[in-house]
Amino acid sequence: MSDFEKLGEFGLIDRFRTRLKHRSSRVCLGIGDDAAVYRTRPGWHQVASTDALVETVHFRTDTTPPELLGQKALAVNISDIAAMGGVPLVALVSLGLPGNIPLRFIDGLMKGFEKASSEYNIELAGGDTVRSPKHLFINVTLIGEVREKRFFTRAGARAGDAVMVTGTLGDSALGLALLGKSRKPWQGEAKHKNFLCRRHRAPTARVREAALLARSRAQVTSMIDISDGLVQDLSHLLEAGGLGVRLKEDALPHSPALRRICTDNQISPLPFSLTGGEDYELLFTLAAVDVKKITRQFQKANALVTQIGEITAEEGEVALVRSDGRCENLSGALGFDHFSPAARHRSSPRPKK
């Protein structure tokens, strides 16, 4: 009999309750009852999101340490709240656990949950545990709040708006490629490889940047977080208004680590930054007159934001203006799709020279 089977469901719940120590002042009743109870306040709306991570689809236990998996499971949901301009408050987690999973793996997972809870000031206040026949399954529901008159959606972009993105693009996808099985070893310094792998395993939810946008008076017309790839997620912002976009190759923000590893291996960073996914950066459209204002505010907050293109009135246009001035059609360059025939697992993009 495994340690987990000896512990049992209620022993596991008690283990969660005693080891997850971070508490939120808003939570009146957390783990141990039929539901969590927490306080809210006037002038704000509640916002909720849920997301699932499935072993062999979203992660592999042989390449992802449990602590980082716990951090990522919460961070990707927190990113959805941030994409609305919201503040995360409470998490609920459901686990589907194979009977032979080691207890030390569960403890590592909880350690990651606790670290993310503390970092983003939320409480993991409840959830559910069930047996899974084969693979580990993690489902997180995140509940937060957003200012009543200052929340962002995917709809609202207009022709002439600037396309902006926080942070850098492609790190997670290249990190995933580095973690995968390759016929030949990747060239490059260990510090760069480690940075990229960590960006894949433990992404940062841009809650601080979302709050900065929510507090500003800038005309943010639409926003989404980048989970399935820049091109695919950007297409969601275009659909509602029948719009198009032109991106600039030279403006796409790349980390020094990504540039170095791509140079060392003689590959282009474009497939990673355009279709790679799982960067969890905020992608938003902004009235052109507010670009300088937002850029200054981000600089003052020591946060990175970049204008990478412009919304056009050409319905369905998704174009990349290359460094040499050529205009390349990207309409077929989609990102990850759970139900495509190729989606056995989230795989890295194929680098092109």
N, C-alpha and C positions, 0 to 999 in steps of 0.2 A: 504494500500500500504506500502511495506517495505521501510526502509531507503535506501537500495540498489536500489530499483526500482525508488525511488524519485531522487536519485543521477544520475542514467543513465550511459550509457557506457562512454560518453565523460567526464562527471563529475568525474567518477572513474579514467580515464586516467589522468585528471588534478590533482586529489588527489595523484596519484602516482608521478607525475612530481614534485609536490611541497614538498612531504614528503621524497622522496628518494634523499638525499642531497649529498651523496658521489659521487665524480667525479674523473674520470681518465684523466690524461693529454693526453692520446692517442685518446680520443673520441672527434671528431669534431662536431658531431650532434647526439643527443640522443633522448629521448622520445618526440614524438609529430609530427614526420614526417613519410614518408612511409618506411624509413629504417634508421638504425644507420650507421654512418660513423666514422671510426677510422683509425689511422695511424699504419703502421707496419714498419719493418726495414730490411735492407739487411742482409743476412747470417742466416735468420730464416725462417722456414716454418709456415704457418697457420695451426692450428689444431682445429677441432670442434667436439662437442659431443652434443647429445640431450637425454633427459630422461623424462619419465612421472611418476607422482605420482597420483594414483587414490584412492579416499576415499573408504574404505572397502577392498581394495586390499593391499595398502601400508601403510595406516594409518587409525586411527579412530579419529574423532574429539572429542570424549568424553574422550580420554586418551592422546591426543597430543595437548598441548597449541599452538595457532596459531603462536606465535613468534618462537617457536622451529621448527614448521613445515616449516616456511619460511627459517630458517637457514638450515634445512636439505635438502630442495629442491635444494638450490644452492650448498651445500657442496657435495652432491652425484655426481653432474655433474662436479664440480671442481676436484673431485677425479679421474674421467676418464681422465681429462687433465693431472693430476699428473702422472697417470699410463703410460703415453707416455713420461714422462720426461719433460712435458711442463709447461708453465706459463700461467695461466688464465688471460684474459683481459676484455672480455665483455660478459654480459649475456642478453638473450632475454627470456621473460617469457610469456607464454600463459595460461590464466585461463578460465576454464569452471565453471561458478558460478551458483548454484541453486538460484532461485528467492527469496527464504526466508532466505538467509544467512545474519546474522547480520553484520552491518557495522563495529562494534567493532572487529569482527573476521577478516575482511579484513584489518583493521588498524593494528591488531596484526601481520598478515601475512607480511604486508609491513615493520613493525618494524624488523621482522626476516630477511627479504631480505636486509634491510639496514645494519643490524649488520654483516651479512655474507659478504656483499659488502665491508664494511670497513675493516673487518678482513683479507680478501684475496686481497684487493686492486683492485677490479674490479668495473665496472659500470653496473648497470641494465639499458640498453640503449634503451629498447623498448620491443614490444611483441604484444599480442592480448588478447582481452576479449570477451567471448561469453557466452550465457546462457546455462546451463546444465540442463537437465530435472529433475535430482534427486541428483547426487553426485558431490562433488567438484573434479575438475580435474586440475592438475598443470603440465604444460610441460615447461621444461627449456632447452634452447639451450645455450651452453657455447662455446665461441670462444677464442682461445688462440694462443700461438706460441711456437715452439720448435726449438732448435738449428738444423741447416741444417744437420749437420753430427753427431748429438748426440741425437737421439730419440729412444725410446724403443717400441717393439711390442711383441705380444704373441708368435711369432715364433722365433726360434733361440737357444733354450735350447739344451744342448749336454750331453751325458752320462758322468758322473763324476762331473758335475756342482753341486754346493751347492744350496740348496733351502733356501731362506732367507725370512723373513717377518719383517715388522716394527711393533712397538707397541705390543699390546696383543690381544688374540683371544677369542671369545665367549662372550664378554661383552654385545654386542648389543642383541644377541639372548636370553641371560638370562634376560636382562632388559625387553625385550618383554614379556617373560614368567611371570615376576613379575607384569607387567601391565595387563596381561590377567586375565580371570576369573578362579580361582582355587577353587577346592572343599574344600581345607584346607589352612589356612593362611601360608605364607612363614615365616620361622624362620630367625632371623638375625637382625643385627643392621641397623637402618634407614640410617646411613651415607653410608653404603655399597649398600643398595637397591637404594638409590638416585643416587649414582654414576653410577650404571649399567643402570638405567632407562634413565639417561641423555645421556649415551653412545649410547643408541638406538635412542632417540629422536633428539639428536644434535651431530651427528658424526663429527669427524675432518678429513678434507681432508689433506693428507700428502704432501702438496705442498713443504714445506721446505725440507723434506726428498728426494723428487724427484729431487729437484734442487741440493741437495748434491750429488746424484748419477750422475746427468748429468754433474756436474763440475768435478767429479773424473775421473781418467783414468782407473778405474776398468773395467773389461770385464763383463758388465751386458749383458747377452745373451737373456733374455726375461723378460717381466713384465706385470702384470695385477693388478687391485685392487680387493679386496675381497668383492663382493656384494652378491653372491648367496651361499657362503660357501666355506671353504678352499678346500675341496676335489673336488667339482665341478669346481671351478675356476682354481685349479691346473691342472685339466684334460685338460683344454684349452691350457695350455702351453705344454702338452705332445703330443697332437694330431698331430701337424704339423710335428714332427720328429719321430713319431712312437716309443715313449719312455715310460719309467715307472718311478716310484718314490718309495723311502722308507723313511717314516717319522719316527721320534723318539718321542715316547710318552713323555719321560722326558724332551725333548727340547721344547715342545709347550709352548709358553709364556702366562701365565695367570695373570691377575691382582690380587692383594691382595683381592679386593672386591669379585671377582668371586670365588676364592678359599674358602673364608670365608663362603659365602652363600651356596656353594655346600657342604661344611663340615657340616654346621649347619642343612642342610636339607637332609643329607646322600644320596647325588646323585653325579654322576660322572660329571666332567666338559667336558668330551670328546664329547658328542653329540653337545654341544654348540659350541665348538671350531672347530670341524671338519665339521659340516654341517649347523650350525646356520645361517651364513650370516650376511650381513649389518655391518660388522666391518669397511669396507673401508680402511683397511690397505693395504700397497703395498706388493705384493707377487712377488718375482723375483728370477731368477736363475743367478748364478755368477760363473765365473771360480774359481775353488777351491784355486788357488794360491792367489786370491785377498780377501779371506774371512777375514784374519787378518787385511789387509789394510782398508777395509770398516768398520770393527768393530771398529778400532781405530778412524776413521774419525767420525763415529756416536757418539762414546763416547765423543770425543772432542766437538761435537756440542750439547751434552746433549740430544741425541735422541736415542731411543731404537731400536735395530735391533738384530735378532736372527737367527742362522742357525737351521733349523728344520728338515733337511733331505738331501737327495742326489738323483740326477737323475740317473736312471739306463738304460741299453740298452734293458731291458725286456719290449717289447711292451705291453701296457695295464696293466702292474703291478702297482697297487696302494696299498701299504702295510704300515702297522703301526707296528713298533717294540715296543712291550710293555715293561713295566718296568722290567718284569721278563724274558725278552729275547724272548718270544713268538712272532711270526710274524703273524699278522692278516690281512686278505684281506679286503680292503675297497672299492673295485671296485663298489659295489652296494650302497655305502653310499653317495648318491647324495644330493645336497642342493635344493634350491628353483627353481621350474620350473613353469612359468606362465601358461602353457597350459596343465599341468598334471591335472587329474580329481580332485585331492585333493586341487588344488590351488584356493580355494574360496577366501582366503585371506592369507597373509603371516603369517604363524603360527609358534609358537615356536617348537623346536625339543622336542621329548619325552625323558626326562632324564632317564638314566638307572643306576641302582645301581651297 
